[in-house]
């Protein structure tokens, strides 16, 4: 009887532990002063020269990239990215277009500036030996219709056909060329795609290749795999129309796509009612030449957040003002909940993200400091 009680107690404890919520703690990765821009005031150190108009703050960094403690910090409104080497509080150099260099040099007189020919710099990714930058061309704008979007729809960033998108190209920078001839301003950028992309969603940097995700529609995606060594581009088309049941009053869409280093592709698919647009189901498929069901997600409020190389994964959802992360092992077994509690009384939290190393970050403004923090 005593043995039975011990076993029952262990089962009960395990059950409770699995459904307990574990709060993650944050630690600073980088902090940068935020100072309102004044052209007459010269500041020697690197800072974020914000503009404040009608109580709104402009020129805040957006979508930073972190890999192996290297940081690429973009400020799109000023058209530059600051590159921070490992464990450094000061950028090694700034990257901007040729026609923006002089304006930037007026603000940062003591920081080297590297240039590319023309365009507006966008997202980026980092690997051990190289970086990739997205550069938007400043040619004519592509105007696209904007359909009405229900409130419960996923963020429009997943649906490029609903946005006005400038054409863009991807460029690779070998790290061996970053500091060649330090006095030389122009970066030796290698173009990855020879045509303009208007439907590029995201891209991943892996040791041997760059994976590029593009949507043709909400039901069809093209993946480009660019081989670093032989500069060859492979195309894969993934069409989920076969998952549609014509007898049901539903529509299916691609919600998210993740690519692993071994080229396995994970696609999150949602089914919605045609009239109300409410979620009916969410499923994750694994693609490796064929679509195979990987996970049936019965928590319709959560979405795929990250997949590890061993196929364990995270689902995430916003819970009030917090972020709740459900953790599953590679056998699809639920393990526990982690939670990020954002202190919104003392901080302005701008964005959160997870990088290719599976590390979770967020950015915030607090007392004239812009900070990136990591959650563990």
Secondary structure, DSSP 8 states (H G I E B T S, - for coil): -HHHHHHHHHHHHHHHHHH-EEE--EEEEEEEEEEE--TT----S--EEEEEETTEEE----S-EEETTEEEEEEGGGTEEEEE-TT-SS-SEEEEEGGGHHHHHHH-TTS-EEEESSSEEEEEEE-SSEEEEEEE--S--B--------TTS--GGG-GGGS-B--EEEEEEEGGGTSSSTT--B---EES-SS-BSSEEEEEE-SSEEEEEEEEETTEEEEEEEETTT--EEEEEEE-GGG--TTSSEEEEEEEEEE-TT--EEEEEEEEETTT--EEEEEEEEESSSEEEEEEE--TT-EEEEE-TTS-EEEEEEETTEEEEEEE-TTS-EEEEEEEE--TTT-EEEEEEE-TTS-EEEEEEETTEEEEEEE-
